[in-house]
Structures are given as structure tokens and as C-alpha cells.
Amino acid sequence: MAARQAGLAAVRELSEAPDYDRWAAGTLAGAAPAFAIEENRRAAWPFVLAALLLILVLLAQLAHHFRTEVTLKLPAAADYYQMLNIAVPLPRDVNLVAIEASDLQSDNARGLFVLHATLRNRAAHAQDWPALELTLTDANDRVVARRVMAATEYLPPAISPERFPANSDTAIHLWLEARDIGAAGYRLYVFYP
């Protein structure tokens, strides 16, 4: 204060500072409580509910798509599928179906081939019947004829084409007409289309 009175130093008041606006000082000071940080929270329950519904829909789709596998692991689930009127197809594991024996003989007098084969279901559960593919080859192992047969074509009439019983063997005898094709060998495959 003495230096100011002697004129040696000019002390500036805060109100004279170039970055300070005294008109705005009162406005900002009075408005500070209005600018308090507001938490911008949205209601979370609709998103949680939507996520739960989507998870339930996904689980229902998986249970429908893998219904055969579910009923193999949980046999009690078959009752629920039946109650909901959902058909559960039989398993189709080609690795558990084998051709135990096969033989193709020709009957030249009638122009027929006779196929004898034994199919075995090695599974501990019933399966769907596989399709058979018979390929006739010539002496050089080139394909001369091929035929795919569904279960209704190769099963004997006494056997139901509905299901291949668990741990069972089925003998097959087929008469195939194959005149003038020069077949010398054959290949027989089982598969699920």
C-alpha cells in the first residue's frame, strides 16, 4: 500500500484483469449449483430384459436344432418334445453302421445280379436306415453303373423301414437287372443323404 501511495507501483485490482469479466462473475457464481454434474443414467432394465429374452430364444433354437442329440443324452426330454408336438428324428451316425458281409453274384441266364449283404447297427440306440450305393465296375475298375437305394428299396417286406434297431444285424438280398454292361466287380457303401 505504501508503494502505491508513493506512486511507485500500480497494483491492479482483480476486477481490472483482462481475462476477468466482472459482469460474468456474478452470473457464474450464482449459476454454479445449476451446473452440478448430473448422472446421465438410462434405465438399464429394458436392456437386461432384452438380453435375457435373446438368450432364451437362442437356447430354444439350440434345443430344437440339436433335439436328436438332446434326447440321446437326456431321454426324459423326449416327453417334452412330444408334449410340444415336435418330431424328433432318429440319429444318423454312419460311423455306427457297418456292412458286415457282402457278395454279388451274377445270374447270367436271367441277366440279373444278386446282392447279399448284412448291415449292422453298432449303436446302443435305434437309428435311421442308411442309403446304399452299389457301384458296378469293369475289369479295369472303371464305373459302368451306379445305383443308390433307399431303405424302402432294399429292406425285406418283413422289416419295418421306420427304424434300424439297436445292436442288430439285417440281411439283405437284392436282385438287380444289369444286362450287357460288362460288370466284373462292385463296391457297396452305406451313407446318409
C-alpha positions as CSV (number, residue, x, y, z in Angstrom):
1,M,0.0,0.0,0.0
2,A,2.9,2.4,0.8
3,A,4.4,1.9,-2.7
4,R,1.0,2.6,-4.2
5,Q,0.7,5.8,-2.2
6,A,4.2,6.9,-3.3
7,G,3.2,6.2,-6.9
8,L,6.0,3.7,-7.4
9,A,3.7,0.6,-8.1
10,A,0.3,0.4,-9.5
11,V,-1.4,-2.6,-8.1
12,R,-4.2,-3.8,-10.2
13,E,-7.4,-5.0,-8.8
14,L,-8.8,-8.3,-9.7
15,S,-11.6,-6.6,-11.4
16,E,-9.2,-4.9,-13.8
17,A,-7.5,-8.1,-15.1
18,P,-8.0,-8.5,-18.8
19,D,-9.3,-12.1,-18.5
20,Y,-11.8,-11.3,-15.9
21,D,-15.2,-10.0,-16.7
22,R,-17.0,-8.7,-13.7
23,W,-20.3,-8.8,-15.4
24,A,-20.0,-12.6,-15.8
25,A,-18.5,-13.1,-12.4
26,G,-21.9,-12.7,-10.7
27,T,-23.7,-14.9,-13.3
28,L,-21.2,-17.8,-13.0
29,A,-21.1,-17.5,-9.2
30,G,-24.8,-17.7,-8.9
31,A,-25.2,-20.4,-11.6
32,A,-22.6,-22.9,-10.2
33,P,-25.1,-25.1,-8.4
34,A,-27.2,-25.4,-11.6
35,F,-24.1,-26.9,-13.4
36,A,-23.6,-29.6,-10.9
37,I,-22.7,-32.9,-12.5
38,E,-25.8,-34.8,-13.4
39,E,-25.6,-38.5,-13.8
40,N,-26.9,-39.3,-17.2
41,R,-28.3,-42.7,-16.4
42,R,-30.7,-44.5,-18.6
43,A,-32.9,-47.2,-17.2
44,A,-30.9,-50.5,-17.5
45,W,-33.8,-52.9,-17.0
46,P,-35.1,-52.9,-20.6
47,F,-31.6,-53.9,-21.9
48,V,-31.3,-56.6,-19.3
49,L,-34.7,-57.9,-20.2
50,A,-34.0,-57.9,-23.9
51,A,-30.7,-59.7,-23.3
52,L,-32.4,-62.4,-21.2
53,L,-35.1,-62.9,-23.9
54,L,-32.5,-63.2,-26.6
55,I,-30.6,-65.8,-24.6
56,L,-33.8,-67.8,-24.0
57,V,-34.6,-67.6,-27.8
58,L,-31.1,-68.8,-28.6
59,L,-31.4,-71.7,-26.1
60,A,-34.7,-72.7,-27.6
61,Q,-33.2,-72.7,-31.1
62,L,-30.3,-74.8,-30.0
63,A,-32.7,-77.3,-28.2
64,H,-34.7,-77.5,-31.4
65,H,-31.8,-77.9,-33.8
66,F,-30.0,-80.5,-31.7
67,R,-33.1,-82.3,-30.5
68,T,-31.9,-85.7,-31.6
69,E,-28.6,-85.3,-29.6
70,V,-30.6,-83.8,-26.6
71,T,-32.9,-86.9,-26.5
72,L,-29.9,-89.2,-26.7
73,K,-28.2,-87.5,-23.7
74,L,-31.4,-86.8,-21.8
75,P,-34.1,-89.4,-22.6
76,A,-36.6,-87.6,-20.4
77,A,-36.5,-84.7,-22.9
78,A,-38.3,-86.8,-25.4
79,D,-41.5,-86.4,-23.4
80,Y,-41.2,-82.6,-23.6
81,Y,-40.7,-82.6,-27.3
82,Q,-43.7,-84.9,-27.7
83,M,-45.8,-82.6,-25.5
84,L,-44.8,-79.7,-27.7
85,N,-45.7,-81.7,-30.8
86,I,-42.1,-81.5,-32.1
87,A,-40.9,-84.5,-34.1
88,V,-37.5,-85.9,-33.1
89,P,-35.7,-87.6,-36.0
90,L,-33.7,-90.7,-35.4
91,P,-30.0,-90.5,-35.1
92,R,-27.9,-90.8,-38.3
93,D,-24.4,-91.8,-37.4
94,V,-22.8,-93.5,-40.4
95,N,-19.8,-94.5,-38.2
96,L,-22.0,-96.8,-36.2
97,V,-23.4,-98.6,-39.3
98,A,-21.3,-101.2,-41.0
99,I,-21.5,-103.7,-43.8
100,E,-20.6,-106.9,-42.1
101,A,-20.5,-109.1,-45.3
102,S,-21.4,-108.6,-48.9
103,D,-21.4,-110.7,-52.0
104,L,-22.5,-110.0,-55.6
105,Q,-23.3,-113.0,-57.8
106,S,-24.4,-112.9,-61.4
107,D,-27.2,-115.0,-62.8
108,N,-26.3,-114.9,-66.5
109,A,-29.3,-117.0,-67.5
110,R,-31.7,-114.3,-66.4
111,G,-29.4,-111.3,-66.8
112,L,-29.6,-110.5,-63.1
113,F,-27.2,-109.8,-60.3
114,V,-27.9,-111.0,-56.8
115,L,-26.6,-108.9,-53.9
116,H,-26.3,-110.5,-50.5
117,A,-25.2,-108.2,-47.7
118,T,-25.5,-107.9,-43.9
119,L,-25.9,-104.5,-42.3
120,R,-25.1,-104.0,-38.7
121,N,-26.2,-101.2,-36.4
122,R,-23.4,-101.0,-33.7
123,A,-25.1,-98.1,-31.8
124,A,-26.7,-98.7,-28.4
125,H,-29.8,-96.9,-29.8
126,A,-32.1,-97.2,-32.8
127,Q,-31.0,-95.2,-35.9
128,D,-32.5,-94.2,-39.2
129,W,-31.9,-96.6,-42.0
130,P,-29.0,-95.6,-44.3
131,A,-29.0,-95.5,-48.0
132,L,-26.9,-98.0,-50.0
133,E,-24.8,-97.1,-53.0
134,L,-24.0,-100.0,-55.3
135,T,-21.3,-99.3,-57.9
136,L,-20.6,-101.9,-60.6
137,T,-17.1,-101.8,-62.1
138,D,-15.5,-103.4,-65.2
139,A,-12.2,-105.4,-65.2
140,N,-10.2,-102.2,-65.1
141,D,-12.1,-100.9,-62.0
142,R,-13.9,-98.3,-64.0
143,V,-17.5,-97.5,-63.1
144,V,-20.0,-99.0,-65.5
145,A,-23.2,-98.5,-63.4
146,R,-24.2,-96.9,-60.1
147,R,-27.4,-97.1,-58.1
148,V,-28.4,-95.5,-54.9
149,M,-31.1,-97.3,-52.9
150,A,-33.3,-96.0,-50.1
151,A,-34.3,-98.3,-47.2
152,T,-37.7,-99.0,-48.7
153,E,-36.0,-100.4,-51.8
154,Y,-33.5,-102.8,-50.2
155,L,-35.3,-104.0,-47.0
156,P,-37.3,-107.2,-47.0
157,P,-41.0,-106.7,-46.6
158,A,-41.0,-108.2,-43.1
159,I,-38.7,-105.5,-41.7
160,S,-40.0,-102.0,-40.9
161,P,-38.3,-99.1,-42.6
162,E,-39.1,-96.9,-39.7
163,R,-36.0,-97.6,-37.5
164,F,-32.8,-99.6,-37.6
165,P,-32.9,-101.5,-34.2
166,A,-30.0,-101.1,-31.8
167,N,-27.2,-103.7,-31.9
168,S,-28.8,-105.6,-34.7
169,D,-28.0,-107.3,-38.0
170,T,-30.2,-107.2,-41.1
171,A,-29.7,-109.5,-44.1
172,I,-30.4,-108.0,-47.5
173,H,-31.0,-109.9,-50.7
174,L,-31.4,-107.8,-53.9
175,W,-32.0,-108.9,-57.5
176,L,-30.7,-106.3,-59.9
177,E,-31.2,-106.3,-63.6
178,A,-28.0,-105.5,-65.4
179,R,-27.8,-106.8,-68.9
180,D,-24.9,-106.2,-71.3
181,I,-23.0,-103.8,-69.1
182,G,-19.8,-105.9,-68.7
183,A,-19.6,-105.6,-64.9
184,A,-16.7,-107.6,-63.3
185,G,-16.7,-106.1,-59.7
186,Y,-18.6,-104.0,-57.3
187,R,-18.4,-101.6,-54.4
188,L,-21.0,-101.2,-51.7
189,Y,-21.3,-98.1,-49.5
190,V,-23.6,-97.0,-46.7
191,F,-24.3,-93.3,-46.2
192,Y,-27.0,-90.9,-45.0
193,P,-28.2,-88.4,-47.7
